[in-house]
């Protein structure tokens, strides 16, 4: 958890696998202090925690200038079981194959089958990856501190 008087920014294009120690040693944000930094999973995206309520619009990493965008957390969505609240790399149903349109367990990925569209999370008439699924929107608002 970040300190109350802090905010986060996201930087794209950082070499995947860069350790936190490497980020912290070579990061510079003119006009603000960096509290912490880390990579998001195996991506080329770094998340940086700044002291204060405003993130820098750019950072320097190994003296190269990178654009820094405000971090806007979204609900975690699993591409394995299509549930909200965790990602595929920690899915308790890893190795299973589920249809994102109806939630049915399949023997093989993308197996042809008959289905009625049914969301795994809310049982609404939309696929599990629907951007405006009510539980996903609620989780996103909670993560952004807009809902308790």
Beta strands, then each sheet from edge to edge (+ up, - down):
strand 1: 6-12
strand 2: 27-28
strand 3: 34-39
strand 4: 45-51
strand 5: 58-61
strand 6: 64-70
strand 7: 97-98
strand 8: 105-106
sheet 1: 2+ 5- 6+ 1- 4+ 3-
sheet 2: 7+ 8-
end
